[in-house]
Amino acid sequence: MARIGVISISDGRDHVHARNAAFIQSKQDALVATLRSAGHDVVAGSDIAATNRLATAVAREVAAADVDLTIFYYAVWSFPHFTMLAADATRSPLVLVASTDPTEPGLVGMLAAGGALDQIGREHLRLWGGPEDAELAAAIGAQARAAAAVAALRGSTFGRFGGRPMGMNTAVANTDQWMRQFGVDVEEIDQYELVLRAEKADAGEARKAREWIEAHAAGVHYDGKKLTPELLERQLRSYLAVRDIIEERNLDFSGIKAQPELTEHFATMDVTEAFLNDPYDWNGPKPVHVTATEADMDGALTMQLFHKISGDPVLFADVRHYHADRDIWDLCNSGQHATWYAARSDDPAENLARVNFYPEVFFFPAGGASVQHIAAPGQMTLARLTRQGGDYRMQLMLGEFESYDDDTNTALMRQSTPEWPHAFARLDAPAEVFLRNFGANHIHAVPGDRRAEMRAAADLLGIRLDEWSRG
């Protein structure tokens, strides 16, 4: 939920403001009610900015409430210098909103104020419509959610377990750039810390977790070699270990290298990563802790932004294969697809009933379970923060996850790695555009159409937007 400040700007002539005050207040009250009914926390200014002193005082008051986004509202003609003073006292992103009631020149007030802000280089967004307008409320909401997500990045800490995996340059980012551009610190944690903590983790808790998985999963396919109850419990103790480190070091999101050290000598992190990204474990509901496999920093940053915008778990996957005959992509990775994606249900039992735990494949001699399922169908937003020449860009598109009959699903999975999780995705981007331009092997997704929020986030972060569609 985003916190939105609302300040109405008025005419500075006493007699004109006296005539307009009730009209302005009624419009502001209606807008505030619309935003609150949409689920936002709204902080309305205690007075209308009808003098230079009020413009500064009311803006400071609203800013002190730690709002994510500030609306300057124009129901009438408004003195532009009140906007300039209020903007100077405002630290959050700005949206100028004009009432389109033709009885008063609200649009004129917004345009005059916006032009003045342009002259000093103060970034802002302009919107207009009736205060009960659902489209206006949706546009404000998208901007507010993006602003809240971007603000949440600042002052956060990313826990990086291990270094660069298998020479993967796109998984490593410049920590100075992260702090300067996003306000995110990076805490480096050796994977040996995870191993030590896992060995000391509560064996009874790991056994309880294993039994919960065995009771609810579609199958736990022990083979006596690559997957045994002991190996599954080692993975679950790793989950407990990472949870302890997260709490101890106040980590906001994380990434685990795993390959090749852990996957060859200890166990894979698939189970650990899946449940960290899930909104539950065997003890019930819990917060999602965004965790990227292969310690992918830009992947984790994309996921954290997605999560803060949507509130949902975020998919992490390789762009594994393009089925040209069907025009679908197999998004598949040995690390996490959160089990939530199997059915996208609030009930973990419903999700786990579609999840299989298979022995790891030959890539990973240490063994353990891979967390296998097919992502449930539905509209998805897919994105990735990538870099070109050191500069960030947001690569964004809409898509649809699909699922088919059992025979088709099985045939498609067998063309790659059937033991791993799969999302069959139809992208709103031509294959040739995607493959020629996408800047990583990992991609991320959340349910629904979140493009408006991601566009706004890119704008607020000052990074380039590459949005692809077939249109």
Secondary structure, DSSP 8 states (H G I E B T S, - for coil): --EEEEEEB--SSHHHHHHHHHHHHHHHHHHHHHHHHTT-EEEE-SS-B-SHHHHHHHHHHHHHTT-SEEEEEESS---HHHHHHHHHT--S-EEEEE---TTS-HHHHHHHHHHHHHHHT---EEEE--TT-HHHHHHHHHHHHHHHHHHHHTTEEEEEESS-STT-GGG---HHHHHHHH-EEEEEE-HHHHHHHHHHS-HHHHHHHHHHHHHHSSEE---SSS--HHHHHHHHHHHHHHHHHHHHHT-SEEEE--TTHHHHHT--SHHHHHHHHSSEETTEE-----EEETT-HHHHHHHHHHHHHH-S--EEEEEEEEETTTTEEEEE-SS---GGGGT--SSHHHHHTT-EEEE--TT-TT--EEEE-B---EEEEEEEEEEETTEEEEEEEEEEEE---HHHHHHHHHTS-TTS-EEEEEESS-HHHHHHH---SEEEEEES--HHHHHHHHHHHT-EEEE----
